[in-house]
């Protein structure tokens, strides 16, 4: 559940302007404006008009743009003392787990990238967040300047009165143009399908207001959630402030998920139920619930409300999460205890605890709360079985 908690907490997903469309529009404007600024017989204009050979030669540019952009964020995060969690470049995801740094395949950003780092303290946090966000576009501007300088030099070296530079040199001109365009596009403040552009992050954290406070709170909470702290150890003031600042259904959903985990682990089942209901009511439509959230809802409905029909309904949506081997036995065990089937419940406990040991190293939380829930229900199942055996002996 912890992995989904963080995903829900930082997501502000809504209908947004796609970044690729913005890049396309900026590219169109730049393409229209270039002939007005640069003479058509210049070497740069000739380089951009080179045709299919140049297009094929530029296939290396997109990965380089992504690597440089995300690398800028990573270097800035290291300089301002943020902790690394993951970096995505196309289909590759480098992530920190309890076992160390691992490389995985990812479908999250096939044609783009992402970096997630979180602060280790609150010193001048707004400024540090702005620096990390600005570093990606600034890295693109630096790459554009270097590529332009290299193209200017090699186009003269490789060119004579009767020959054109090879496409390998001309591709540097394209790299300079696209890198400049990428930096400008990322600095424009606009929402994206996965949150916000770098420019919007910078504007929010520096301008203050509720949006800026939400940004800061999300990073403060990431320190605890991704740092491996149990929900009961999360600062209650931050959790409840995040709930109070939530405005859109997506923000309410994320804040309620965090508050549910915190309330349940502190023993406040009534408060946890209220936050869970709020989270379930704000699931983005027409989307299905996240499998981890569905399994959590099934567990809570059975364990704390003894509502088996509702638990079974949520259980049907619980397929597809990597933590299903832990969360499904936990939910089914709670349902079996309601039905009084203690022996079968103990079998689910064995399955779930074995899966916890296997999957815990792949998470930052170590699945501590899930393992404790399984052990608590197993103890209850043993006690019920012992009581039933004693009753049988008396009879």
C-alpha positions as CSV (number, residue, x, y, z in Angstrom):
1,X,0.0,0.0,0.0
2,X,2.9,2.4,0.7
3,X,3.9,2.6,-3.0
4,X,0.3,3.6,-3.9
5,X,0.2,6.0,-1.0
6,X,3.0,8.0,-2.4
7,X,1.7,7.8,-6.0
8,X,-1.7,9.1,-4.9
9,X,-0.2,11.8,-2.6
10,X,1.9,13.4,-5.3
11,X,-0.5,13.0,-8.2
12,X,-2.6,16.0,-9.2
13,X,-3.8,14.4,-12.4
14,X,-6.4,16.2,-14.3
15,X,-7.2,17.0,-18.0
16,X,-4.0,18.8,-19.0
17,X,-2.3,20.2,-22.0
18,X,0.0,17.4,-23.3
19,X,3.6,18.4,-23.3
20,X,4.2,16.8,-26.8
21,X,1.5,19.1,-28.2
22,X,3.2,22.1,-26.6
23,X,6.5,21.1,-28.1
24,X,4.9,20.7,-31.5
25,X,3.4,24.1,-31.3
26,X,6.6,25.7,-30.3
27,X,8.4,23.8,-33.0
28,X,5.9,25.2,-35.6
29,X,6.4,28.7,-34.4
30,X,10.2,28.3,-34.4
31,X,10.1,26.8,-37.9
32,X,8.0,29.7,-39.2
33,X,10.2,32.3,-37.6
34,X,13.6,30.9,-38.6
35,X,13.3,32.0,-42.3
36,X,12.4,35.5,-41.1
37,X,15.5,35.7,-38.9
38,X,18.2,33.6,-40.6
39,X,18.8,34.0,-44.4
40,X,17.7,31.0,-46.5
41,X,21.1,30.5,-48.0
42,X,22.9,30.3,-44.6
43,X,24.6,27.0,-43.5
44,X,22.1,26.6,-40.7
45,X,19.1,26.7,-42.9
46,X,20.7,24.3,-45.3
47,X,21.5,21.9,-42.4
48,X,17.8,21.8,-41.4
49,X,16.7,21.1,-44.9
50,X,19.0,18.1,-45.4
51,X,16.2,15.6,-45.7
52,X,15.9,11.9,-44.8
53,X,19.5,11.2,-44.1
54,X,19.6,14.0,-41.5
55,X,16.3,12.7,-40.0
56,X,17.7,9.2,-39.5
57,X,20.9,10.7,-38.2
58,X,19.0,12.6,-35.5
59,X,17.4,9.5,-33.8
60,X,20.0,9.8,-31.1
61,X,18.9,13.3,-30.2
62,X,15.7,12.4,-28.2
63,X,17.5,10.1,-25.7
64,X,20.2,12.7,-25.3
65,X,17.8,15.5,-24.6
66,X,16.1,13.3,-21.9
67,X,19.3,12.3,-20.3
68,X,20.7,15.8,-20.1
69,X,17.4,17.2,-18.8
70,X,16.9,14.6,-16.1
71,X,20.6,14.7,-15.4
72,X,20.3,18.4,-14.7
73,X,17.6,17.7,-12.1
74,X,19.7,15.0,-10.5
75,X,22.9,17.1,-10.2
76,X,20.9,20.0,-8.7
77,X,19.2,17.6,-6.2
78,X,22.5,16.3,-5.1
79,X,23.9,19.9,-4.7
80,X,21.0,20.9,-2.5
81,X,21.1,17.7,-0.5
82,X,18.0,15.9,-1.7
83,X,17.8,12.1,-1.4
84,X,17.5,10.1,-4.6
85,X,14.5,7.8,-5.1
86,X,14.2,7.2,-8.8
87,X,15.2,8.4,-12.3
88,X,13.3,7.4,-15.5
89,X,14.8,7.8,-19.0
90,X,12.5,6.3,-21.6
91,X,11.9,2.6,-20.8
92,X,14.6,2.5,-18.1
93,X,13.9,3.2,-14.5
94,X,16.7,3.4,-11.9
95,X,15.2,3.2,-8.4
96,X,16.4,2.9,-4.8
97,X,15.0,0.0,-2.8
98,X,15.9,-1.5,0.5
99,X,18.3,-3.8,-1.4
100,X,20.1,-0.8,-3.0
101,X,19.8,0.8,-6.4
102,X,18.1,-1.3,-9.1
103,X,17.4,-0.9,-12.8
104,X,14.0,-1.9,-14.1
105,X,11.9,-1.6,-17.3
106,X,9.1,1.0,-17.1
107,X,6.2,2.1,-19.2
108,X,5.6,5.3,-17.3
109,X,7.6,7.7,-19.6
110,X,8.4,5.9,-22.8
111,X,9.2,9.1,-24.7
112,X,10.2,11.3,-21.8
113,X,11.7,11.1,-18.4
114,X,11.2,11.8,-14.7
115,X,13.3,12.3,-11.5
116,X,12.0,11.9,-8.0
117,X,14.2,13.2,-5.1
118,X,13.0,14.4,-1.7
119,X,14.5,16.8,0.9
120,X,16.2,15.5,4.0
121,X,15.3,18.7,5.9
122,X,13.3,21.9,5.6
123,X,16.1,24.4,5.3
124,X,15.2,27.1,2.7
125,X,13.0,24.4,1.1
126,X,11.1,26.5,-1.4
127,X,14.4,27.9,-2.9
128,X,15.9,24.4,-3.1
129,X,12.8,23.0,-4.8
130,X,12.9,25.8,-7.3
131,X,16.6,25.1,-8.0
132,X,15.9,21.5,-8.6
133,X,13.0,22.3,-11.0
134,X,15.0,24.9,-12.9
135,X,18.1,22.7,-13.4
136,X,16.5,20.5,-16.1
137,X,15.7,23.4,-18.5
138,X,19.0,25.1,-17.7
139,X,20.8,21.9,-18.7
140,X,19.0,21.9,-22.0
141,X,20.1,25.5,-22.6
142,X,23.7,24.5,-21.9
143,X,23.4,21.6,-24.3
144,X,22.0,23.9,-26.9
145,X,24.9,26.3,-26.5
146,X,27.5,23.5,-26.8
147,X,25.8,21.9,-29.8
148,X,25.6,25.2,-31.6
149,X,29.2,26.0,-30.9
150,X,30.3,22.6,-32.1
151,X,28.2,22.8,-35.2
152,X,29.6,26.3,-36.0
153,X,33.1,25.0,-35.7
154,X,32.8,21.7,-37.6
155,X,30.6,23.1,-40.4
156,X,33.5,25.4,-41.3
157,X,36.1,22.7,-40.9
158,X,34.2,20.1,-43.0
159,X,32.8,22.5,-45.6
160,X,34.6,23.7,-48.7
161,X,33.2,25.8,-51.6
162,X,31.8,22.7,-53.3
163,X,30.8,20.4,-50.4
164,X,28.2,20.4,-47.6
165,X,29.0,19.2,-44.1
166,X,28.1,15.6,-43.5
167,X,24.7,14.8,-41.8
168,X,26.6,13.9,-38.6
169,X,27.7,17.5,-38.4
170,X,24.3,18.9,-39.5
171,X,22.6,16.9,-36.8
172,X,24.3,19.2,-34.2
173,X,22.3,22.1,-35.6
174,X,19.1,20.1,-35.0
175,X,20.3,19.1,-31.5
176,X,20.9,22.8,-30.7
177,X,17.4,23.8,-31.9
178,X,15.5,21.0,-30.2
179,X,17.5,21.4,-26.9
180,X,16.6,25.1,-26.9
181,X,13.0,24.3,-27.6
182,X,12.8,21.6,-24.9
183,X,14.2,24.0,-22.3
184,X,11.8,26.8,-23.2
185,X,8.8,24.4,-23.3
186,X,9.6,23.0,-19.8
187,X,9.9,26.5,-18.4
188,X,6.4,27.5,-19.5
189,X,4.1,27.1,-16.5
190,X,1.4,24.6,-17.5
191,X,-0.2,21.5,-16.0
192,X,0.7,18.1,-17.5
193,X,-1.0,14.7,-17.3
194,X,1.4,13.7,-14.6
195,X,1.5,16.9,-12.5
196,X,3.1,20.1,-13.7
197,X,5.8,21.4,-15.9
198,X,9.1,22.6,-14.4
199,X,8.0,26.2,-14.9
200,X,4.8,25.6,-13.0
201,X,6.6,24.0,-10.1
202,X,9.0,27.0,-9.9
203,X,6.1,29.4,-10.0
204,X,4.1,27.6,-7.3
205,X,6.9,27.2,-4.8
206,X,8.2,30.7,-5.2
207,X,4.9,32.5,-5.3
208,X,3.4,30.9,-2.2
209,X,-0.3,30.4,-1.8
210,X,-2.2,27.2,-1.3
211,X,-0.7,25.6,-4.5
212,X,2.8,26.4,-3.3
213,X,2.1,25.0,0.1
214,X,0.8,21.8,-1.4
215,X,4.0,21.4,-3.4
216,X,6.1,21.9,-0.3
217,X,3.9,19.5,1.8
218,X,4.1,16.8,-0.9
219,X,7.9,16.9,-0.7
220,X,7.9,17.0,3.1
221,X,5.6,13.9,3.2
222,X,7.8,12.1,0.6
223,X,10.7,12.3,3.1
224,X,8.7,10.1,5.5
225,X,6.8,7.9,3.0
226,X,9.8,7.1,0.8
227,X,12.2,7.2,3.7
228,X,10.6,4.1,5.1
229,X,8.9,5.6,8.1
230,X,5.7,3.8,9.3
231,X,2.5,5.7,8.8
232,X,2.2,6.2,12.6
233,X,5.5,8.1,12.5
234,X,4.3,10.6,9.9
235,X,3.7,14.1,11.4
236,X,0.0,14.3,12.0
237,X,0.0,18.1,11.5
238,X,1.4,17.6,8.0
239,X,-1.1,14.9,7.2
240,X,-4.1,16.9,8.3
241,X,-2.8,20.1,6.7
242,X,-2.5,18.2,3.4
243,X,-6.2,17.2,3.7
244,X,-7.2,20.8,4.5
245,X,-5.4,22.2,1.4
246,X,-6.9,19.7,-1.0
247,X,-9.3,21.3,-3.5
248,X,-9.8,19.2,-6.6
249,X,-11.1,15.6,-6.4
250,X,-7.7,14.3,-7.4
251,X,-6.0,16.3,-4.6
252,X,-8.7,15.1,-2.1
253,X,-8.1,11.5,-3.3
254,X,-4.3,11.7,-2.7
255,X,-4.5,13.5,0.7
256,X,-7.2,11.0,1.9
257,X,-5.1,8.0,1.0
258,X,-2.2,9.4,3.1
259,X,-4.5,10.3,6.0
260,X,-6.2,6.9,5.9
261,X,-2.8,5.1,6.2
262,X,-1.8,7.4,9.0
263,X,-5.0,7.1,11.0
264,X,-5.2,3.3,10.7
265,X,-1.7,2.8,11.9
266,X,-2.3,5.1,14.9
267,X,-5.3,3.0,15.9
268,X,-8.0,5.5,14.8
269,X,-10.2,3.1,12.8
270,X,-13.1,5.5,12.7
271,X,-11.0,8.3,11.3
272,X,-9.4,5.8,8.9
273,X,-12.8,4.7,7.6
274,X,-13.8,8.3,7.0
275,X,-10.7,9.0,5.0
276,X,-11.0,5.8,3.1
277,X,-14.6,6.6,2.1
278,X,-13.5,10.0,0.9
279,X,-10.7,8.4,-1.2
280,X,-13.0,5.9,-2.7
281,X,-15.5,8.6,-3.5
282,X,-12.9,10.6,-5.4
283,X,-11.5,7.8,-7.6
284,X,-11.0,9.4,-11.1
285,X,-13.9,8.4,-13.3
286,X,-14.3,6.4,-15.5
287,X,-11.1,4.8,-14.2
288,X,-11.1,1.6,-12.1
289,X,-9.6,1.8,-8.6
290,X,-6.0,1.0,-8.3
291,X,-5.6,-2.7,-7.4
292,X,-3.7,-1.9,-4.2
293,X,-6.5,0.5,-3.1
294,X,-9.2,-2.1,-4.0
295,X,-7.5,-4.7,-1.9
296,X,-7.1,-2.3,1.0
297,X,-10.8,-1.4,0.7
298,X,-11.7,-5.1,0.8
299,X,-9.5,-5.6,3.9
300,X,-11.0,-2.6,5.7
301,X,-14.6,-3.5,4.8
302,X,-14.2,-7.0,6.2
303,X,-11.9,-6.3,9.2
304,X,-13.5,-3.2,10.6
305,X,-17.0,-3.2,9.2
306,X,-17.7,-7.0,8.8
307,X,-19.3,-6.1,5.4
308,X,-18.6,-9.2,3.4
309,X,-20.6,-8.2,0.2
310,X,-18.7,-4.9,0.0
311,X,-15.4,-6.7,0.7
312,X,-16.0,-9.2,-2.1
313,X,-16.9,-6.4,-4.5
314,X,-13.7,-4.6,-3.9
315,X,-11.7,-7.8,-4.0
316,X,-12.7,-8.3,-7.6
317,X,-10.8,-5.2,-8.6
318,X,-7.6,-6.3,-6.8
319,X,-5.7,-7.8,-9.7
320,X,-2.6,-6.3,-11.2
321,X,-0.4,-4.9,-8.4
322,X,3.0,-6.4,-7.6
323,X,2.0,-6.6,-3.9
324,X,-1.1,-8.7,-4.6
325,X,0.6,-11.8,-3.0
326,X,0.6,-9.9,0.3
327,X,-2.5,-7.8,0.1
328,X,-4.9,-10.4,-1.3
329,X,-4.3,-13.0,1.4
330,X,-4.6,-10.2,4.0
331,X,-8.0,-9.2,2.7
332,X,-9.2,-12.7,2.3
333,X,-8.0,-13.6,5.8
334,X,-10.1,-10.7,7.2
335,X,-13.1,-12.1,5.3
336,X,-12.6,-15.7,6.5
337,X,-12.4,-14.5,10.1
338,X,-15.8,-12.8,9.7
339,X,-17.1,-16.1,8.4
340,X,-15.5,-18.1,11.3
341,X,-13.3,-20.2,9.0
342,X,-10.2,-20.0,11.1
343,X,-8.2,-22.8,9.6
344,X,-8.4,-21.3,6.1
345,X,-7.6,-17.9,7.6
346,X,-4.4,-19.3,9.0
347,X,-3.4,-20.7,5.6
348,X,-3.8,-17.2,4.2
349,X,-1.6,-15.8,6.9
350,X,1.1,-18.3,6.0
351,X,0.9,-17.3,2.4
352,X,0.9,-13.6,3.1
353,X,3.8,-13.6,5.5
354,X,5.9,-15.7,3.1
355,X,5.1,-13.1,0.4
356,X,6.1,-10.3,2.8
357,X,9.5,-11.7,3.3
358,X,10.0,-12.0,-0.5
359,X,8.7,-8.6,-1.5
360,X,9.8,-6.5,1.5
361,X,13.3,-5.8,0.2
362,X,11.7,-4.3,-3.0
363,X,10.0,-1.5,-1.0
364,X,11.1,1.3,1.2
365,X,8.5,0.6,3.8
366,X,9.3,-3.1,4.1
367,X,5.6,-4.0,4.3
368,X,5.7,-3.6,8.1
369,X,2.0,-2.8,8.6
370,X,0.8,-5.5,6.3
371,X,2.9,-8.1,8.1
372,X,1.7,-6.9,11.5
373,X,-1.9,-7.1,10.3
374,X,-1.4,-10.7,9.2
375,X,0.2,-11.7,12.5
376,X,-2.5,-10.0,14.5
377,X,-5.2,-11.9,12.6
378,X,-3.3,-15.1,12.8
379,X,-3.2,-14.7,16.6
380,X,-6.9,-14.1,16.6
381,X,-7.5,-17.2,14.5
382,X,-5.4,-19.3,16.8
383,X,-7.3,-18.0,19.8
384,X,-10.7,-18.7,18.2
385,X,-9.6,-22.2,17.2
386,X,-8.4,-22.9,20.8
387,X,-11.7,-21.6,22.2
388,X,-13.6,-23.8,19.8
389,X,-11.5,-26.8,20.7
390,X,-12.1,-26.1,24.4
391,X,-15.8,-25.9,23.9
392,X,-15.8,-29.2,22.0
393,X,-13.9,-30.8,24.9
394,X,-16.4,-29.6,27.4
395,X,-19.3,-30.9,25.4
